Amino acid sequence: MRKSLILLACVFGFLNYSQAQDSTEVKSYALSLQDAIIYGLNNSYSAKNAQTDVEIALKQKWEIIAQGLPQITGEVTYQNQLIQPTSFIPAQFFDPNAAAGTFIPVQFSPKQNAAATATWNQLIFDGSYIVGVQSSKTLLQISENAKVKTDLEVKQAVIEAYGNVLLAEESVIILQKNLKTLDKNLSDTRKIFENGLTEEEDVEQLQITYLGLETQLNNTIRQLAIAYDMLKLTLGITIDSKLQVTDSLEDLAMQYYDLNLLTQSINPENNIDYRIAADQTNLAQTEVKLEKSKALPRLSAYVNYGASGASNDFSFLSNEQRYFEQSILGVSLTVPIFSSGMRAAKTAQKELAYKKSLEDLEQTRNQVKLQMATARNDYQFALDNFSTQEKNLALAERIENKNSIKFFEGIASSFELSEAQTQLYQAQQDYLQAMYEVIANKAALEKTLDTSVYQPQQN
């Protein structure tokens, strides 16, 4: 029996361990840039919150609409008079011969009472309600436009984070390649020095370059890990998950090299920032209407039905208990007459706020135009710089190769070789950065133009 219990304990322990292992299983992802954008629009924290805000706005809209629909309330009351109230009635009321000023104590109500009432309330007319329904539509539109803006920002953030990962990966590869080449040059130079054909200074100069490059490589490797974590955070993936990017920096740079985008233009009023500002203006105008509507009368009606019973004992669940019905139909009309100028002052405040919103809207229009021009200029510069850095890299490679040959032939000094190598390393980084800038600046321009937004897939 004891052995059976031990065996069962081992089995349950193994099952619990297996479940714990399954719950902590690390997920793996392999995403292209387009897959990453779609995933981010569906799963990033900001995208989820923006969608929740839209759902909240829908509930708020229905809340406002429901205020004008029938409202039914029910009420059930029960009272047990632990000490019944006593009233005093003049004794002459019962006995004309009783002495004046004498009273007889009387308890009128039964000790226990129970009542149930249902009331139907219906709003017939209220100017504030009509304006409130209009404002609920505007609030919903604000939330929906905020979701669009969030999607644009998520898309741009994913592209930039994805590009940073590719930039760091390419930097690591190039630095490793350069370090390998430099290590060979350093080894060859040492052999030449040992044979007395060069000076020790040449070896030391290459060592300085090697150590600096090695430090830069180690730092870039750490930056790559951070770039991956930033991409995971942007996508809404846990930091502990495994993530692999499947696109290459050069391929994406060529895909994002689009001269046609420079000529594309939209009406500033179609820009999401302008649409949000227009929503705020509409809301300010609605608030003016709301204040004016408060001067209108309010008409409502109600009807109720109920029954009540009383007894000295708790007999309300008995068939013999008598209940007495009652019902009331009522109409209520509230007419604002005089507010000592308070309503006029509030209305004037809202009108001034609406005037400010019109100024803000015009300012936003001009800001959008400036943003478009700036984003277009930045993208044009990124394209031009990419072509320039590509040529510079080719030139730097040729210069470094020539100086390397001259150095080992004894024609060039170690300083000249070091300078050529430093120039090459910088040209390589500038070229990688130029490719990243093409991708990032196109994403910024697309955000301004509100183009190429992937729609989230419903899970």
C-alpha positions as CSV (number, residue, x, y, z in Angstrom):
1,M,0.0,0.0,0.0
2,R,2.8,2.4,0.9
3,K,4.6,1.6,-2.4
4,S,1.4,2.4,-4.3
5,L,1.1,5.8,-2.6
6,I,4.7,6.6,-3.4
7,L,4.2,5.6,-7.0
8,L,1.0,7.8,-7.3
9,A,2.9,10.7,-5.7
10,C,5.7,10.4,-8.3
11,V,3.2,10.2,-11.1
12,F,1.3,13.4,-10.0
13,G,4.7,15.1,-9.4
14,F,5.7,14.3,-12.9
15,L,2.5,15.6,-14.3
16,N,2.7,18.9,-12.4
17,Y,6.3,19.3,-13.6
18,S,5.2,18.7,-17.2
19,Q,2.4,21.2,-16.9
20,A,4.9,23.8,-15.4
21,Q,7.2,23.1,-18.2
22,D,4.4,23.6,-20.8
23,S,3.3,26.9,-19.1
24,T,6.8,28.3,-19.3
25,E,7.5,27.1,-22.9
26,V,9.3,29.8,-24.9
27,K,7.6,30.8,-28.1
28,S,9.5,31.3,-31.3
29,Y,8.7,33.7,-34.2
30,A,10.2,34.1,-37.6
31,L,8.8,37.2,-39.2
32,S,9.3,39.2,-42.4
33,L,8.7,43.0,-42.2
34,Q,5.2,42.7,-43.6
35,D,4.4,39.9,-41.2
36,A,5.8,42.0,-38.3
37,I,3.6,44.9,-39.3
38,I,0.5,42.8,-39.4
39,Y,1.4,41.1,-36.1
40,G,2.1,44.5,-34.5
41,L,-1.2,45.9,-35.6
42,N,-3.0,43.0,-34.0
43,N,-1.0,42.4,-30.9
44,S,1.0,45.5,-29.9
45,Y,0.0,47.0,-26.5
46,S,-1.0,50.4,-28.0
47,A,-3.0,48.9,-30.8
48,K,-5.0,46.7,-28.3
49,N,-5.6,49.7,-26.1
50,A,-6.8,51.8,-29.0
51,Q,-9.2,49.1,-30.0
52,T,-10.5,48.9,-26.5
53,D,-11.0,52.7,-26.5
54,V,-13.2,52.3,-29.6
55,E,-15.3,49.6,-27.8
56,I,-15.6,51.9,-24.8
57,A,-16.8,54.7,-27.1
58,L,-19.4,52.3,-28.6
59,K,-20.7,51.5,-25.1
60,Q,-20.8,55.2,-24.2
61,K,-22.8,55.9,-27.3
62,W,-25.4,53.3,-26.4
63,E,-25.4,54.6,-22.8
64,I,-26.4,58.1,-24.1
65,I,-29.0,56.7,-26.5
66,A,-30.5,54.5,-23.8
67,Q,-31.3,57.6,-21.7
68,G,-34.1,58.5,-24.0
69,L,-35.6,55.0,-24.1
70,P,-38.1,53.6,-21.6
71,Q,-36.7,53.1,-18.1
72,I,-38.4,50.6,-15.8
73,T,-37.6,50.4,-12.1
74,G,-39.0,48.1,-9.4
75,E,-39.1,48.5,-5.6
76,V,-40.0,46.2,-2.9
77,T,-40.2,47.4,0.7
78,Y,-40.8,45.7,4.0
79,Q,-41.2,47.3,7.4
80,N,-41.5,45.8,10.8
81,Q,-42.3,48.4,13.5
82,L,-40.5,47.0,16.5
83,I,-42.1,49.7,18.6
84,Q,-45.3,50.9,17.0
85,P,-45.9,54.7,16.9
86,T,-48.6,55.9,19.2
87,S,-51.0,58.8,18.5
88,F,-53.1,60.7,21.0
89,I,-56.7,61.6,20.2
90,P,-58.9,63.8,22.4
91,A,-61.0,61.7,24.6
92,Q,-64.1,63.8,23.7
93,F,-63.9,62.3,20.2
94,F,-65.0,58.9,21.7
95,D,-66.9,60.2,24.8
96,P,-68.6,63.6,24.6
97,N,-68.8,63.5,28.4
98,A,-65.0,63.1,28.8
99,A,-63.1,65.9,30.5
100,A,-61.6,68.5,28.2
101,G,-57.8,68.2,27.7
102,T,-57.8,64.4,28.2
103,F,-56.4,62.2,25.4
104,I,-56.6,58.5,24.5
105,P,-53.5,56.7,23.1
106,V,-54.2,54.9,19.8
107,Q,-52.0,52.8,17.4
108,F,-53.4,53.2,13.9
109,S,-51.0,51.2,11.7
110,P,-50.4,47.4,11.8
111,K,-47.0,46.3,13.0
112,Q,-45.8,45.0,9.7
113,N,-46.1,46.5,6.2
114,A,-45.0,45.3,2.7
115,A,-45.3,47.0,-0.7
116,A,-44.1,46.4,-4.3
117,T,-44.1,49.0,-7.0
118,A,-43.0,49.1,-10.7
119,T,-42.5,52.4,-12.4
120,W,-42.1,53.1,-16.2
121,N,-40.3,56.4,-17.0
122,Q,-40.3,57.8,-20.5
123,L,-38.5,60.9,-21.7
124,I,-40.7,62.7,-24.3
125,F,-38.6,65.7,-25.1
126,D,-35.3,67.0,-24.0
127,G,-33.0,69.2,-26.1
128,S,-29.9,68.1,-24.1
129,Y,-30.7,64.5,-25.0
130,I,-30.9,65.2,-28.7
131,V,-27.6,67.1,-28.7
132,G,-26.1,64.3,-26.5
133,V,-26.9,61.7,-29.1
134,Q,-25.1,63.9,-31.7
135,S,-22.1,64.2,-29.4
136,S,-21.9,60.5,-28.9
137,K,-21.4,60.0,-32.6
138,T,-18.6,62.6,-32.6
139,L,-16.9,60.9,-29.6
140,L,-17.0,57.5,-31.4
141,Q,-15.5,59.2,-34.5
142,I,-12.7,60.6,-32.3
143,S,-11.9,57.1,-30.9
144,E,-12.0,55.5,-34.4
145,N,-9.6,58.2,-35.8
146,A,-7.4,57.8,-32.8
147,K,-7.3,54.0,-33.6
148,V,-6.2,54.9,-37.2
149,K,-3.5,57.2,-35.9
150,T,-2.3,54.5,-33.5
151,D,-2.1,52.0,-36.3
152,L,0.0,54.4,-38.4
153,E,2.3,55.0,-35.4
154,V,2.6,51.2,-34.7
155,K,3.4,50.6,-38.4
156,Q,6.1,53.2,-38.3
157,A,7.5,51.9,-35.0
158,V,7.6,48.3,-36.2
159,I,9.4,49.3,-39.4
160,E,12.0,51.4,-37.4
161,A,12.5,48.6,-34.8
162,Y,12.8,45.9,-37.5
163,G,15.2,48.1,-39.4
164,N,17.4,48.6,-36.3
165,V,17.6,44.9,-35.9
166,L,18.8,44.4,-39.5
167,L,21.2,47.3,-39.1
168,A,22.8,45.8,-36.0
169,E,22.9,42.4,-37.7
170,E,24.6,43.7,-40.8
171,S,27.0,45.7,-38.6
172,V,28.0,42.6,-36.7
173,I,28.6,40.7,-39.9
174,I,30.8,43.4,-41.4
175,L,32.7,44.0,-38.2
176,Q,33.4,40.3,-37.9
177,K,34.6,40.2,-41.5
178,N,36.8,43.3,-41.0
179,L,38.2,41.8,-37.7
180,K,39.1,38.6,-39.5
181,T,40.9,40.4,-42.3
182,L,42.7,42.7,-39.8
183,D,43.7,39.7,-37.8
184,K,45.4,38.2,-40.9
185,N,47.1,41.4,-41.7
186,L,48.3,41.7,-38.1
187,S,49.7,38.1,-38.2
188,D,51.4,38.7,-41.5
189,T,52.9,42.0,-40.3
190,R,54.3,40.3,-37.2
191,K,56.0,37.7,-39.3
192,I,57.5,40.5,-41.5
193,F,58.6,42.3,-38.3
194,E,60.2,39.1,-37.0
195,N,62.2,38.8,-40.2
196,G,63.4,42.4,-39.7
197,L,61.7,43.7,-42.8
198,T,59.4,46.2,-41.1
199,E,59.3,48.3,-37.9
200,E,57.6,47.4,-34.7
201,E,55.5,50.5,-34.9
202,D,53.7,49.0,-37.9
203,V,52.6,46.1,-35.8
204,E,51.6,48.3,-32.9
205,Q,49.5,50.5,-35.3
206,L,47.6,47.5,-36.5
207,Q,47.1,46.3,-32.9
208,I,45.5,49.7,-32.1
209,T,43.1,49.3,-35.0
210,Y,42.4,45.7,-34.1
211,L,41.6,46.5,-30.4
212,G,39.3,49.4,-31.4
213,L,37.5,47.2,-33.9
214,E,37.1,44.4,-31.4
215,T,35.6,46.8,-28.8
216,Q,33.2,48.1,-31.5
217,L,32.1,44.6,-32.4
218,N,31.4,43.6,-28.8
219,N,29.3,46.8,-28.3
220,T,27.4,46.1,-31.6
221,I,26.6,42.6,-30.4
222,R,25.1,43.9,-27.2
223,Q,23.2,46.5,-29.2
224,L,21.8,43.7,-31.4
225,A,20.3,42.0,-28.4
226,I,18.7,45.3,-27.2
227,A,17.4,45.9,-30.7
228,Y,15.7,42.5,-30.7
229,D,14.1,43.3,-27.3
230,M,12.9,46.6,-28.6
231,L,11.3,44.9,-31.6
232,K,9.6,42.3,-29.3
233,L,8.2,45.1,-27.1
234,T,6.9,47.0,-30.2
235,L,5.2,43.9,-31.5
236,G,3.7,42.9,-28.1
237,I,5.9,39.8,-27.8
238,T,7.3,38.8,-24.4
239,I,11.0,39.6,-24.0
240,D,11.7,35.9,-23.2
241,S,10.4,34.8,-26.6
242,K,12.7,33.9,-29.5
243,L,12.5,36.1,-32.6
244,Q,14.1,35.9,-36.0
245,V,13.9,38.4,-38.8
246,T,13.8,36.9,-42.3
247,D,14.3,40.0,-44.4
248,S,17.7,41.6,-45.3
249,L,18.6,45.3,-44.9
250,E,19.7,45.6,-48.5
251,D,16.6,44.0,-49.9
252,L,14.3,46.2,-47.9
253,A,16.2,49.3,-48.9
254,M,15.7,48.4,-52.5
255,Q,12.0,47.7,-51.9
256,Y,11.6,51.1,-50.1
257,Y,13.5,53.0,-52.9
258,D,10.4,54.5,-54.4
259,L,10.7,57.7,-56.5
260,N,7.0,57.7,-57.2
261,L,6.2,58.4,-53.6
262,L,7.9,61.7,-53.8
263,T,5.3,63.0,-56.3
264,Q,2.4,61.5,-54.3
265,S,0.3,64.1,-52.5
266,I,-3.0,64.2,-50.5
267,N,-5.3,66.9,-49.4
268,P,-4.2,68.0,-45.9
269,E,-7.8,67.5,-44.8
270,N,-7.4,63.8,-45.4
271,N,-4.5,63.6,-43.0
272,I,-5.3,61.8,-39.7
273,D,-4.0,64.7,-37.6
274,Y,-6.3,67.1,-39.4
275,R,-9.3,64.7,-39.1
276,I,-8.7,64.4,-35.3
277,A,-8.5,68.2,-35.0
278,A,-11.7,68.5,-37.1
279,D,-13.4,66.0,-34.7
280,Q,-12.4,68.3,-31.7
281,T,-13.9,71.3,-33.6
282,N,-17.1,69.4,-34.1
283,L,-17.2,68.4,-30.5
284,A,-16.7,72.0,-29.4
285,Q,-19.6,73.1,-31.7
286,T,-21.8,70.4,-30.2
287,E,-21.0,71.7,-26.7
288,V,-22.3,75.1,-27.8
289,K,-25.6,73.5,-29.0
290,L,-25.7,71.6,-25.7
291,E,-25.6,74.8,-23.6
292,K,-28.3,76.4,-25.8
293,S,-30.5,73.4,-25.5
294,K,-30.6,73.8,-21.7
295,A,-33.0,76.7,-22.3
296,L,-35.6,74.4,-23.8
297,P,-38.3,72.7,-21.7
298,R,-38.0,69.1,-20.7
299,L,-41.1,66.9,-20.9
300,S,-41.3,63.4,-19.4
301,A,-44.0,61.0,-18.3
302,Y,-44.3,58.1,-15.9
303,V,-46.8,55.4,-14.9
304,N,-46.5,53.1,-11.9
305,Y,-48.3,50.2,-10.5
306,G,-48.0,48.6,-7.1
307,A,-49.7,46.8,-4.3
308,S,-49.3,47.0,-0.5
309,G,-50.4,45.0,2.5
310,A,-50.3,45.2,6.3
311,S,-50.5,42.8,9.1
312,N,-49.6,42.4,12.8
313,D,-47.9,39.1,11.9
314,F,-45.7,38.1,9.0
315,S,-48.4,36.7,6.7
316,F,-47.4,38.3,3.4
317,L,-46.7,34.9,1.8
318,S,-50.1,33.5,2.9
319,N,-53.0,33.2,0.4
320,E,-55.2,34.9,3.0
321,Q,-53.1,38.1,3.0
322,R,-55.0,41.0,1.4
323,Y,-53.1,43.4,-0.9
324,F,-54.4,46.7,-2.1
325,E,-53.5,47.9,-5.6
326,Q,-52.5,51.4,-6.6
327,S,-51.4,53.1,-9.9
328,I,-50.4,56.6,-10.9
329,L,-50.0,58.2,-14.3
330,G,-48.0,61.4,-14.3
331,V,-46.5,64.0,-16.7
332,S,-43.7,66.4,-15.8
333,L,-42.8,69.6,-17.7
334,T,-39.8,71.6,-16.6
335,V,-39.4,75.0,-18.2
336,P,-36.3,77.1,-17.5
337,I,-37.4,80.6,-16.9
338,F,-34.7,82.7,-15.4
339,S,-31.1,81.9,-14.5
340,S,-29.7,85.4,-13.8
341,G,-27.5,85.1,-16.9
342,M,-25.8,81.9,-15.9
343,R,-26.9,80.0,-19.0
344,A,-25.8,82.9,-21.2
345,A,-22.4,83.0,-19.6
346,K,-21.9,79.3,-20.1
347,T,-23.0,79.5,-23.7
348,A,-20.6,82.3,-24.3
349,Q,-17.7,80.3,-22.9
350,K,-18.5,77.4,-25.2
351,E,-18.7,79.7,-28.2
352,L,-15.3,81.1,-27.4
353,A,-13.9,77.6,-27.0
354,Y,-15.4,76.7,-30.4
355,K,-13.7,79.8,-31.9
356,K,-10.4,78.6,-30.4
357,S,-10.9,75.2,-32.0
358,L,-11.4,76.8,-35.4
359,E,-8.0,78.5,-35.0
360,D,-6.4,75.2,-33.9
361,L,-7.9,73.5,-36.9
362,E,-6.4,76.1,-39.3
363,Q,-3.1,75.7,-37.5
364,T,-3.2,72.0,-37.8
365,R,-3.9,72.4,-41.6
366,N,-0.7,74.3,-42.0
367,Q,1.3,72.0,-39.7
368,V,0.2,69.0,-41.8
369,K,1.4,70.8,-45.0
370,L,4.7,71.5,-43.3
371,Q,5.0,67.8,-42.1
372,M,4.3,66.6,-45.6
373,A,7.0,68.9,-47.1
374,T,9.5,67.9,-44.4
375,A,8.9,64.2,-44.7
376,R,9.1,64.4,-48.5
377,N,12.4,66.3,-48.2
378,D,13.8,63.8,-45.7
379,Y,13.0,60.9,-47.9
380,Q,14.5,62.6,-50.9
381,F,17.7,63.2,-49.0
382,A,17.7,59.6,-47.8
383,L,17.5,58.4,-51.4
384,D,20.3,60.8,-52.5
385,N,22.4,59.9,-49.6
386,F,22.0,56.1,-50.2
387,S,23.3,56.6,-53.8
388,T,26.2,58.7,-52.5
389,Q,27.2,56.3,-49.7
390,E,27.1,53.4,-52.1
391,K,29.6,55.2,-54.3
392,N,31.7,56.2,-51.3
393,L,31.9,52.6,-50.1
394,A,33.2,51.4,-53.5
395,L,35.8,54.2,-53.4
396,A,36.8,53.4,-49.8
397,E,37.2,49.7,-50.7
398,R,39.5,50.5,-53.6
399,I,41.5,52.9,-51.5
400,E,41.9,50.4,-48.7
401,N,42.9,47.7,-51.1
402,K,45.5,49.8,-52.8
403,N,47.0,50.9,-49.4
404,S,47.0,47.3,-48.2
405,I,49.0,46.2,-51.2
406,K,51.4,49.2,-50.9
407,F,51.9,48.5,-47.2
408,F,52.9,44.9,-47.7
409,E,55.1,45.9,-50.6
410,G,56.8,48.5,-48.3
411,I,55.6,51.5,-50.2
412,A,52.9,52.8,-47.8
413,S,53.3,53.4,-44.0
414,S,51.2,51.8,-41.3
415,F,49.6,55.2,-40.7
416,E,48.4,55.4,-44.3
417,L,47.0,51.9,-44.1
418,S,45.3,52.6,-40.8
419,E,43.8,55.8,-42.2
420,A,42.5,53.9,-45.2
421,Q,41.0,51.1,-43.0
422,T,39.3,53.6,-40.7
423,Q,37.9,55.4,-43.8
424,L,36.6,52.0,-45.1
425,Y,35.0,51.1,-41.8
426,Q,33.2,54.4,-41.6
427,A,32.1,54.1,-45.2
428,Q,30.6,50.7,-44.4
429,Q,28.7,52.0,-41.4
430,D,27.5,55.0,-43.4
431,Y,26.3,52.8,-46.1
432,L,24.3,50.6,-43.7
433,Q,22.9,53.7,-42.0
434,A,21.9,55.1,-45.4
435,M,19.9,51.9,-46.2
436,Y,18.2,52.2,-42.8
437,E,17.4,55.9,-43.4
438,V,15.7,55.0,-46.7
439,I,13.4,52.5,-44.9
440,A,12.7,54.8,-41.9
441,N,12.1,58.0,-43.9
442,K,9.8,56.2,-46.3
443,A,7.8,54.9,-43.3
444,A,7.6,58.5,-41.9
445,L,6.4,59.8,-45.3
446,E,3.8,57.1,-45.6
447,K,2.6,57.9,-42.2
448,T,2.2,61.6,-43.2
449,L,0.4,60.6,-46.4
450,D,-1.6,57.9,-44.5
451,T,-0.7,55.2,-47.1
452,S,0.1,51.5,-47.0
453,V,-1.6,50.8,-43.7
454,Y,-2.2,47.1,-43.2
455,Q,-5.5,46.3,-41.7
456,P,-5.4,44.2,-38.5
457,Q,-6.8,40.7,-38.8
458,Q,-9.5,39.7,-36.5
459,N,-8.5,36.9,-34.2
